[in-house]
Amino acid sequence: RGDTDETTVFKSMIAAYRASMVPADAGPAAAAAPAAAAAAQHRLRVCVRKRPLLQAEVDAAEFDVLTCSGRTAVLHQTRRRVDLEMVLENHTFGFDECFDEHTSTVHVYSASARPLIHTFFGGGRATVFAFGPTGSGKTFTMVGGGGADGIYGLAARDCFEALEALRRRGDSSLRLH
């Protein structure tokens, strides 16, 4: 089943919206504190990772209605007015971090969970968990897939590297709670 005329119009409207956006790395947001500093300032952070459309969704003529940029996710709601005019309503949501479907798991980890390794080795406590509906990409992000490590594996690697660095320095002051 191919795109309907309506689908094509809505896809064009979403593409025009995205083209009009200022890139996340241009402007005041670019001067913001790095993720590690931000993580140290907050006890709770909410990060969103958008997954790409699945082939079955593409085959069913579904299309991408979420735009992620910097710390913002925009949900594009397609509507028809009473006069049958097609309109796009954009609903904006803010998060501590918002990653699009092109962001690697390594980048997601570095910006969200990696700062917690320092917290942990500094005597603090840290928890990372994934929340979302079935099929939203939680397992891929946390465990990995297709030969790529997930956040769990990357965190374990960094923990063992930190322990090895402490061992090489002869530091035995680490006290795990």
C-alpha positions in Angstrom: 0.0 0.0 0.0 1.5 3.3 -1.0 1.2 6.8 0.3 -2.2 8.4 0.0 -2.4 12.0 -1.2 -3.3 13.0 2.4 -0.3 11.2 3.8 2.0 12.9 1.3 0.6 16.3 2.3 1.1 15.7 6.0 4.6 14.3 5.4 5.4 17.5 3.4 4.0 19.7 6.3 6.2 17.9 8.8 9.3 18.2 6.6 8.6 21.9 6.2 8.3 22.2 10.0 11.6 20.4 10.5 13.3 22.5 7.8 12.3 25.7 9.6 13.8 24.6 12.9 17.0 26.1 14.2 19.5 23.3 14.7 19.9 22.2 18.4 23.6 23.0 18.3 23.1 26.6 17.2 22.0 29.3 19.7 21.7 29.5 23.4 21.3 25.8 24.0 24.7 25.1 22.6 26.3 27.2 25.4 24.5 25.1 28.0 26.6 23.1 30.6 27.7 19.7 29.4 25.6 16.7 30.3 28.0 15.6 33.1 27.7 19.0 34.9 23.9 18.9 34.4 23.7 15.4 35.8 25.6 16.5 38.9 23.1 19.3 39.5 20.0 17.1 39.2 18.9 14.2 41.3 16.4 13.0 38.6 16.8 13.4 34.8 14.4 12.4 32.1 15.9 11.5 28.7 14.0 10.5 25.6 15.3 8.4 22.7 13.3 8.2 19.6 13.5 5.0 17.6 13.3 4.8 13.9 10.2 3.5 12.1 10.1 -0.2 11.8 9.9 -1.7 8.3 6.4 -3.0 9.0 5.3 0.6 9.9 6.8 1.9 6.7 5.1 -0.9 4.7 1.8 0.1 6.3 2.3 3.7 5.0 2.8 5.0 8.6 5.1 8.0 8.9 7.2 9.8 11.5 5.3 12.3 13.6 8.0 13.1 16.2 10.8 15.6 15.9 13.6 15.7 18.5 16.0 18.6 18.8 18.2 19.3 21.7 16.0 19.0 24.8 12.7 19.3 22.9 10.4 16.7 21.4 7.6 18.0 19.1 4.7 15.7 18.4 3.0 16.6 15.1 -0.7 15.8 15.2 -2.3 15.6 11.8 -5.8 17.0 11.7 -8.6 18.0 9.3 -10.6 21.0 10.2 -14.4 21.2 9.8 -13.8 22.8 6.4 -11.6 19.8 5.5 -8.4 21.9 5.5 -5.4 19.7 6.5 -3.5 21.2 9.4 -0.6 20.2 11.6 -0.8 20.9 15.3 2.6 20.8 17.0 2.8 19.9 20.7 6.1 20.6 22.3 7.5 18.7 25.3 10.7 19.5 27.1 13.2 16.9 28.6 16.7 16.9 30.1 17.9 15.3 26.9 16.1 14.3 23.7 17.8 12.0 21.2 16.6 11.4 17.7 16.7 8.1 15.8 20.2 8.8 14.4 21.8 9.2 17.8 24.1 6.3 18.7 23.7 4.3 21.9 27.3 5.4 22.8 26.2 9.0 22.6 23.0 8.4 24.6 25.1 6.6 27.2 27.8 9.4 27.3 25.2 12.1 27.7 22.8 10.4 30.1 24.2 7.5 32.1 28.0 7.8 32.0 28.1 10.8 34.5 26.5 8.4 37.0 29.6 6.2 37.1 31.5 9.1 38.7 28.6 9.6 41.2 28.8 5.9 42.0 32.6 5.8 42.5 32.3 8.9 44.6 30.1 7.1 47.1 26.7 8.0 45.7 23.9 5.9 44.3 22.7 5.8 40.8 19.9 4.1 38.9 19.2 4.0 35.2 16.0 2.5 33.9 14.0 2.5 30.6 10.3 3.1 30.5 8.0 2.9 27.6 5.5 0.7 25.7 6.4 -2.6 24.1 8.4 -2.1 20.9 9.6 1.4 21.9 13.3 0.4 21.9 14.0 -0.1 25.6 15.9 -3.4 25.2 17.9 -2.2 22.2 19.0 0.9 24.2 19.7 -0.9 27.5 21.0 -4.3 26.3 22.1 -3.6 22.7 21.6 -5.5 19.6 23.1 -6.2 16.2 26.6 -6.3 17.6 26.3 -3.0 19.5 26.6 -2.6 23.2 23.7 -1.2 25.2 23.9 1.1 28.2 24.3 -1.8 30.6 27.4 -3.1 28.8 28.9 0.4 28.4 28.4 1.1 32.1 29.9 -2.3 33.1 33.0 -1.6 30.9 33.4 1.9 32.5 33.0 0.4 36.0 35.7 -2.2 35.4 38.0 0.4 33.8 37.5 2.6 36.9 38.2 -0.3 39.2 41.4 -1.1 37.3 42.5 2.5 37.5 42.0 2.4 41.2 44.0 -0.8 41.5 46.9 0.6 39.4 47.0 3.6 41.7 46.9 1.3 44.8 43.8 3.1 46.0 41.7 0.8 48.2 39.4 3.6 49.5 36.5 2.6 47.4 33.6 1.8 49.6 30.5 0.4 47.8 27.2 0.7 49.6 
